[in-house]
């Protein structure tokens, strides 16, 4: 059973966009309105494929002790560890890129076999332990160039396939009724095909 991850501080739309609309205005000669919608489409497709948001967000993650020197968080890169709570929290060094808290002289001890997430306390029952609670900020302040390139190509394909619904007055990443309506058609249209090798590097790996 993996960690429990809660988003405390969602990224703004601007921070969440993998490719900025102004870039698409230049690259695709799109008008500002269309560029905004294309940015939302490309970002949503990549987020859905990778299972994560790429802009900086605030997270609370409940994790079981590992019994070794590494405690791996689900989202990286980590920009800041706000707090780590639990019994016997060891001194650690942050590996931001890999999302690991490394304890050079100790281990992240596994103590509680069961945990009550509602009341935040150990309990009798079934499930994995949750020995540590980590509050942190993670995501990209500057999007990786390879992700931006994929987003531009997704936007280009969407534009070439006349995927823009011109009856819509706005597009927002927070409104997944729009992005989900498009996702099936976008995948079938090959917007991810050929880019899997790039996107697979950024897929979220479950933390156990």
N, C-alpha and C positions, 0 to 999 in steps of 0.2 A: 504493500500500500504506500503511495507516494506522500509527499508533503502536502500540507494544506496551505494554499496561497490565496491571499486576499489583497485586492487593489484598494489602497487607502486614498491615494491622490492620483486620479486619472490625468493623463497627459492632455494638454490642450490640442485642438485640432491642428494648429500650426506646428506644434512640436511633434505631433503624431505623423504628419505627412512625410512619406518616404521621399517623394519628389515634390518640390514646391511648385505651385501653379505658375509662378513667373518663369520657371525653367521650361515648362511645357509651352508657354506662350512663345518662347524663343525656338525651342526644338521642333515643335509641331505647327508653328504659326497659328496657334489656337487663340480665340478671343478669350478674355479673362473669365467669362462665365463658363465656357466649355473647359478651359484649363483647370478651373476649380473642380468641376465634376470629374474630369479625367484623373486628377490627382487623388480624389477620394476613391475612385474605382480601383486604380492601381494599388493604392495603399491597402484597401480592404482585401483584395485578392491575395496579396503577399502575406498579410496578417493571418488570413484564414489558412493559407497553406502552411505557414510556419507555426501557427498556434500561439502567437504572441504579438504584443504591441512593441514597436521599436523606439518610440519616443520615451523620454524619461518619465517614469511614474513612481509613486510611492507604494511599497508593498509591505505587508506583514506576512511572514511565513512561519508556520509551525512545523518543526522537524524533529525526527527521532535522532537521538545520539547515534553516532556511527561506530563507536568503540575504537576509532583510529584517529589520526591527526587531522583529517580533512572533513569539513562540513560544507557540502556543496549546496548552493542556493539555485533556485530554478531559473531565474532571469539574470542575464549578464549583458553587457559589462555593468559592474556596480559603480555608481558614482559616489555613494556615501552609505556607510553603515551607521544608522542612527542609534540603534541600541540592540543588545543581545541579552535576553533574560533567560534564566534557568538556574538550576542548582550547579554550583561548581563550574561556572563559565571559565574556560582556560584563557590565558593570554594567547592572542592569535595575530597573524599577519594576513592582510587582505590580498588575495590575488584577484584584482578587479576584472581582468579580461576573462578569466575562466569562471568567475563567480564562486570562489572557494575561500573559506575562512580556514587558514592553516595554523594549527597549534604546534609549534616546533618542539615544545618540551612537555606536552601533555596529550590527552585524548579527549574527544567529545563523548563523554560517558553516556551510555544508555541506561536509564534508571527506571522509567515508568513503562510498564507493559501496556497499559491502557490509558486513554486520556479522554476527558469530557470536554469537547470543544466549546459547548455553550457556556458552561460554568468555569472553564479554564482551570481544570483540576484533574488529578488522576482519578480513575474510576475503574470499577470492575466491569468486564464486558469483553467484547471482541474488538480487534483492530490493532493497528501498530502504535508504538509509543510516540509521544511528542514531547521531547525533553527540553527543547529550546524554542524560543520565540525571537525571530529576527525582524527588526524594522529597518528597511533600507530603501534607497533610491537606486533605480537601475534603468538603463536604456542609453541610447545614443544622443549626444548633444549635436554631433555632426554625423549624418547618415553615411555609412560605408559606400564608396563609389560603385562597387559592384551591385549593391542593392538599388542604388539610384538608376543605374543603367538598365536593370531589369524592369524597374517601375516605368521608365520612359518607354521601353519596348511594349509593355503591357498597355500603356496609354495610347501608343501609336496604333497597336492592333485594334483596340476598342474604337478609336477614331475612324480607322479605315473600314471597320465593319459597321459603321454607323450605329454604334452602340449607345450613343447619347440620346436620352429621352428629352426632347426639346420642350415637352409639355411641363417638365418639372421646373419649379421656381427656385429650388435650392438643393444642395447636396451637403450632407453632414456625416462625418464618420460616426457620430454618436447615434445616428438613426440607421440601424442595421436592417430595417425593412427595405431600404433602398439597396444596400450593398448585397444583402442576401438574395434579393430578387435577381440580381445580376450574376451572382457567383457561378451558378450552374452553367449559364450560357457562356460565361467568360472562360471557364475551364474547358467546356466543349469546343469553344472557339480556338483553343490552343494558346491561350494567353500565358499559361505556365509552361507548356510543352517547350522543351529545349533549354529551360532555365532551371531545371530541377537540381542540377549539380551545384549551382550557386545558392539556391534557396535552402537546400538540405543542410548547408553549413550553419544556418541560422535557426533551424527547427529546435523547439524546446524539447529537451530530454527530461523525462520524468525523474524526479528525485525520490529515492526510496529511503 
